[in-house]
Amino acid sequence: MRRQRSTALQFVLLLGVVSLFADMTYESARSLNGPYLALLGAGGMIVGLTAGLGELFGYGLRVIFGLLADKTQQYWAITIGGYAINLIAVPMLALANRWELAALLMVTERIGKAIRTPARDAMLSHASTMVGRGWGFAVHEAMDQIGAMVGPIIVMVVLAINGSYRLAFGVLAIPAALAITVLIIARMAFPQPGNLETSPDYREPGKLPSVFWLYLGSVCLVAAGFADYPLIAFHLKSHNILEDKWIPLLYACAMGIDALSALSFGRWYDKKGLYALMVAVAVSSMFALFAFSFTPALVVAGMLLWGVGMGAQESIIRAVVADIVPSHRRGTGFGLFNAGYGVAWFLGSALMGVLYDFSLSGLIVFSIVSQAASLPVLLRVQKRLVRLGKNR
């Protein structure tokens, strides 16, 4: 058992290293996307719609590729192809000279993520049975966010020295290449990740469990009210709250909090179930009140709360899906779940983009109320899971 756990952990760590370099690439870009679009002449509505459309495709298309992964069993091929598209789009932003082209590349990057995520998470779920469902996804998320923390610091240094957004995007070709390299190594070392799962594979015919849809509804409320960073960064630049060089650093700090939050709440989920997610949502739901203020200290406080919420969500929400859905349907389960999540994020981001231009207070109220509304639904999901014997 100890050897099996060690092998499973090795797989989790390898995928974690891939995500570290990948996030170093595209999260660095996301820390600059809002200001870059503003520099190219886009307005707040365009920034919000671009971020929302990216998330719509980035999550909505996952249902197709999740189904494709389960049907073809080509989890590795789909994962590698998605990472390639995901990562190549980022350094190409250095060549964009119009906001329309930049927006297209930003959306393309999200599409690449849509292709590879369900297949990758399905493979990761097999290993997580041996190391703890919450802990396995939490370790992966923490490594993911280490990259998301380091990358923005790198582009901050580039901006501080050179002041060139194009050069900042160009240097991200290096971590992109490293991510693909480690991914190929992982493919060679673990050609059949499904063998890492030793728990019985129950094969239920028909529909996904009803609790799956209830859980999806609760998380969609959180997603709708969770503002994407490009809109926050646009706010910071538009009102000269922070200098350009500090905007990526602020994002890097939030990613550091994200990593610590993921580890803490992931471990807590293995012990307490969905109560861990409910606490995280309750704590982070007030971030918009501070992040969209005009005082640097309050903005920093808001981004720290934002990081807490993001870390808990990214680790726990995937662990719950893996607990609910049988192994042979997890590509489909992750795909459907992320599609719904993405639609909610798109609608919320688009609405908040519009609200930003017309009523900042309306944006803040919408963000808080939407997230808070998820709490009673999550409590109901937790009770259902306990009755089904699938949670604490």
Secondary structure as GFF3:
##gff-version 3
##sequence-region A 1 392
A	DSSP	alpha_helix	2	39	.	.	.	ID=ss1
A	DSSP	alpha_helix	44	60	.	.	.	ID=ss2
A	DSSP	alpha_helix	62	72	.	.	.	ID=ss3
A	DSSP	alpha_helix	75	88	.	.	.	ID=ss4
A	DSSP	three_ten_helix	91	95	.	.	.	ID=ss5
A	DSSP	alpha_helix	99	131	.	.	.	ID=ss6
A	DSSP	alpha_helix	133	161	.	.	.	ID=ss7
A	DSSP	alpha_helix	165	170	.	.	.	ID=ss8
A	DSSP	alpha_helix	173	189	.	.	.	ID=ss9
A	DSSP	three_ten_helix	193	196	.	.	.	ID=ss10
A	DSSP	alpha_helix	210	224	.	.	.	ID=ss11
A	DSSP	alpha_helix	229	238	.	.	.	ID=ss12
A	DSSP	alpha_helix	246	272	.	.	.	ID=ss13
A	DSSP	alpha_helix	275	284	.	.	.	ID=ss14
A	DSSP	alpha_helix	287	291	.	.	.	ID=ss15
A	DSSP	alpha_helix	296	324	.	.	.	ID=ss16
A	DSSP	three_ten_helix	327	329	.	.	.	ID=ss17
A	DSSP	alpha_helix	330	358	.	.	.	ID=ss18
A	DSSP	alpha_helix	360	372	.	.	.	ID=ss19
A	DSSP	alpha_helix	374	388	.	.	.	ID=ss20
###
